[in-house]
Amino acid sequence: MRLRTALLATTLMAAAPAAASATTITGPYVDLGGGYDLTQTQNFQNKNNGAGGGSDSYKVGHKSGWTGYGSFGWGFGNGLRVEVEGTYLRSNLSGNTGQGSSNKGKDSSYGGFVNALYDFDLTKFGINNVPVTPFIGAGAGYLWTQEKDRFQSNGATTGGISGTKGGFAYQAIVGAAFDTGIPGFQVTAQYRMIGQPGSFRNGQYSIDDGSGGNRNTSVDHRFNHLFMVGLRYAFDTAPPPPPPAAPIVAAPAPLPARSYLVFFDWDKSVLSARARQIVAEAAQASTHIQTTRIEVNGYTDNSAAHPGPRGEKYNLGLSLHRAESVKAELIHDGVPAAAIDIHGYGEAHPLVPTGPNTREPQNRRVEIILH
């Protein structure tokens, strides 16, 4: 009945709600806790009792007890943890020895374990937003057990078992950790079963048969069932990583320009090296953007080698020569001649307004327009 009650209590604690998301431990942590210890009835055997060298068996019953532990461990961030643990167990003794008497006393065990545990990430099972992390584990270590048990019959002491012996011990662990909402802190609830094989005991206990003589006795396998709560703190627990940033989409490359300006020296229609470079850029651009035709317009400033009306006519011809020079260069750069329209506007449409008979370099130009 006590075992069923303790199991039910641990199950209810494992189902309790909390208010944060589950945590995976990465790095060092400490764990402290305690709880209820239920030790199964043990059999002690006296192999040398009586003049004939026979043997007697005694039962030692255990009542309520308690346990405490402390551990230091390391989490690897993938659910796996290892830890070193120190533990203490204490229980009261009471029951029928099976030899016509009852026993009364106490025993305690103390020692340490090395444990390996695994935390289950419930999100991997499709369970999200649950602040619980179940875990399982196993450990191996060494425990010393001290027995102080007196046999009584009709109120009188008839003997007892006493002594402190050590030996190999092992344990199985199952439990759950609950996030508290405070980074790094978790409350744990767990069940542990500790076993101590009798064959691993270091020596034998001493039994007093009530006649004043001490004899040796052996003990069978010991089992402790522990139901515990604890508080665990992980030092390097970090908040969950932020969601990935939206991918940066590179801005599209700017489209090539649809108009280009080529400038000329005064009273010249010959292309300079820079002018040829600009014409080449225009020719290249015409192959990358949708172009139906290329308009080439020539201009001059309002100065002239021949002033007066004759000068205006001269400049009109000069502007056309400049347009023809650019067209020839475009054709040289691979533009079909049929796609090029040329015009000469002379002094009309100046880029920079000026007074009469002014030499303005920016007005001595050809404009290439991609349509």
N, C-alpha and C positions, 0 to 999 in steps of 0.2 A: 504493500500500500504506500509506504514512504517513497519507494522508487517511482511509482506511477504519479504520485503527487508532484514530486520534484521535476519529472519530465514534463508534466503539464505546465508547470510554472515557467520552465525554460522556453517552451513552445509559445506561450502567451507573450513572453517578453520579446521573442523574435518577431512576433507579428505586430508589435506596437508601432504606431505611426511616428514620423519625425518630419522635420520641415526643411530639409536641405537635400542636395543631391549626393549620391554615393561618391566615396573618395578612394582612389588607388594610391597606396603608399609608395613613395619614392624617397629613399634615404633612411636616416636613422629614426627610431621611435622608441618610446618607453611605454610599459603597460603595467598597471597595478590593479589588483583586484582580490576578491575573496568570496566566500560563500559557504555552502552546506556540504558536509562530508558524510557520505553514507558508506561504511565499510562492511563488507560481507563477513558473516560468521567464519571463524578460522578453526582449524583443527591442530592441536598440539599433541605430539606423541612422545611419551616417555619410554625409551627403549630399554632402560636398565632398572626398572622398578621391581622390587621384591627380591627375595633370596634366589629365586629360580631364574632371574635374568629375563623375565617376560617384559611385556610392554603394555602401557595403558594409554588411552586416548582421551583428550580433554577438548571441550568446545569452549571457545571464547566468543561471546556475543558482543556486538558493538551497538551502542545507542547513538544518539545524535552527536554530531561533531561539526567542526568548522575547518576551513582551510584558507590560506592566503598565499599569494604569489607576487613576484615582481620579475619583470623581464626587460631586457634590452635587445633590440633587433634592428634589422635592416631590410627595407623593401626595395625590390629591383624594378618597380614601375610596371611590371607585366603581370602582377598578381602574386608572384612568388615572394615569400618572406622567410628569413631564418632568424632565430633568436636564441639567446642564452637565458635560462630561467632559474630562479631560486624559488623553492616551494616549501610550505610547512603544512602538515596535516595533524589534526588533534581530534580524538574521539573518546567518549566515556565507554567503559566496559560493564556489561551486565547480562546475566543469563544463566542458564543451566549448563554446568560443565559436562554433564553426562556421566559423572562419577558420584552422584548422590549429593552434590553440593552446588552452590551457585558461585559465580565469580563477580567481583566488583573491583574497579580500578580505572585506569586510563592508559592510553598509549599515544605516542606521537611519532611522526616521521618527518624528516627534514633532509634536504639535499638539493640536487639540481638536475636540469635536463638541457639538452640541445634539441630544439624543435625546428621542423620545416613545415611551413603552412602555405596554403594557396587561397587567395581571395577571388571570388567569382564576380566578374563584371556582368551584371544583369543586362546591360544594354546589348551585349553580344547575343542574348537570347530574346531580343525584341522587347525587353521590359525597360521602359524609360521613365525618368523622373521619379525613381524610387530611392529613398535615402538609406537603403539597407545594403550591406555587403556581406553575404554569407561566406564562411570560410571553413576549411577542414585542415587537419594537420596531424602529425605524429611526432613523437619525441623519444629519445633514449637518454638514460642518465644513471644516477646512483643515489640511493636513499638509505639513510640510517633510521632504524625503527627501535624505539625504546618502549619496552613492555613493563608495566607495573600493575600486576593483577593478583588479587588475593582470593583464595577459595574459602568459602564459608559454609558451615552446616550448623543449623540450629543456633545461629548467632555467634558461633565460635570459628576462629580461623583454623583451617585444616591444611593449608599450604598455599602455594602461589607460583606464579611465573614472573621472572624478572630478568632484565638484561637489555643491552643495546647492541644490535648487530646491523651490519650494512650489507648491501648487495645491489645487483643490477636491477633497474626498474625501467619500465616503458609506459607510454601513454598514447591514447588516441583522443583527438580533439575535434569537436564540431560546434559551430557557433555562428554568430552574426554580429556585425558592427553597425552602429547607428550614428549617423552624422548629427551633430548638435547644432549646427549653424555657425559654430566658432571654428575658423580655419585650423585644421590639425587635430582638433579634439573629437574623439568618438567614444561612445558608450558601448561596451561589449556585453553580450550574454552568451554563455557557453556551457557545454557539458563535456567533462573529461572522464575517461576511465583509466586509472593507473593500475598496473599490474606489477607484482614483485614475485617472480618464481622462487619457490622454496629451495630449489636445487642451486640457486645462485647465492643463497645467503652465506655470509662469511662466518662460519661457525654455527654454534647452537646456543639456545637459551638455557638458562638454569632453572630447574624446577625444584621447589621445596615440597616434599611429600608430607610435611607436617610432623615428621619425626626428628627434625633437626638436621637431616642430611640433605645435601644438594645433589641433584642428578641432572644430566643433560637431556634436552628435549629438542626435537626437530619440529618445523612448522610447515604447513602446506602453502600453496599459492595464495597470495593475498590480493584482493581486489578492492579498490576505492572508487566510488562513483561520486563525482564532484559536480555541483551545480553552482555556477559563479557569475558574478557581474564584475565589471572592471571599467577603468577609465584609461584610454590610450591617447597618447599625444605623439603625432608625427612632426618632426622638426622642419622638414623641408616641403611640407605640403603646399602646393601652389594652386591658385585658382585655375579653373579650366581655361585652356587657351582661347583667345578671342576667335570669332569666326573668320575664315579666310577673307582677305580683302578682295573686293571685286577686281577682276583682271583689268589691267590698264590697256585700253585700246589706243594704239598709236593713231594720231591724227593723220588723215589721208594726205599724201604728198600734194603740194599745191600744183594746180594745173599750169602748164606753160602759158606765158603771156600771149595775148592775142594781138598786140601791137608792139612795134620796135622802131626806134629812131636811129637813123644813121646821119652823122654830121660831116660837113665838107669844109675844106679851106675856102677862103674868099676867091671867087671867080674860078673855082675848080670843080670838076666832075669826076675826078679820079678817087677811087676808094683807098683810104688809109688801111693799115694793118688792123686797127681797132674796128674800122667800119666793116672789113671783111669778116671779122669774128662775129659781129652782131648779125650780119646777114646769114652766116652759117647757123647761128642759134635759131633764127626765124625759120630757116629751111628745115632744121631738125624738129622744131615744134610743130610744123605743119604735118608731120607724119605721126604725131602722138595725139592730136586733137582733131575732132571732126572739122574738116576744112573743105569748103566747096570752091572757093576762089581766093586769090591773094591780090590785094589792091596795093599798088606801089605809087605813092604820090610824092612828087618833087617840089621843092620850094627854094626861094632865095630870100636874102634880106633886101632892103629897099635902096641899097647903094648899088652903083653900076659903073663899069668901066666906061660906059658911054651915057652921060646924063641925059635927062629929058625923055620924050616919048620913045626915042630910039633905045634908051636904056631899059625901059619897061619891056619892050619887045625882046631885047637881048636877054633879060632875066627870065622871061617866059621860056625862051629856048634853052637857057642854061638849066632851069629846073627840070625840063624834059630830059636833057642829057643825063642829069643826075639820076632820074628814075630809070633810064635805060641802063646805066651802069649797074644799078642794084638788080635789075631784072637779069642781066647777063650773069651776075654772080649767083643769083638764086638758081638759075638753070645749071650753072656749073656745080652747084651743091645738090643737084638731083631733083629740083622742082620742075614739073612739066611746064613748058612755055605756054601751053594753052590755058593753064590755070592762073596766069598772071595778067592783070590789067594795069597799065601804067598811065599816069596823068602828070602834066606839068602845070603848076598854078602860079609860077613866078613869085611876085611879091605878095600875092594874096594870102590871107589866113596866117599872119605871122604868129609864131609861138610866143614871142615877147614883143608887145607893142613898143615902138620907138618913134622918134622924130624922123623927118625926111633925111635921106642920104646917110643912113647910119649903118655901120658895119656891126651886125649882131650875129655872133657865131651860132646861137641856138635857132635862128631863123634860116640858116643855110643847111637845109636838112632834106632827108627823104623819110617818109613814114611808111612802114610796111604793116598792113592790116590784114589779119587772117579772118576770113568770113566763113 
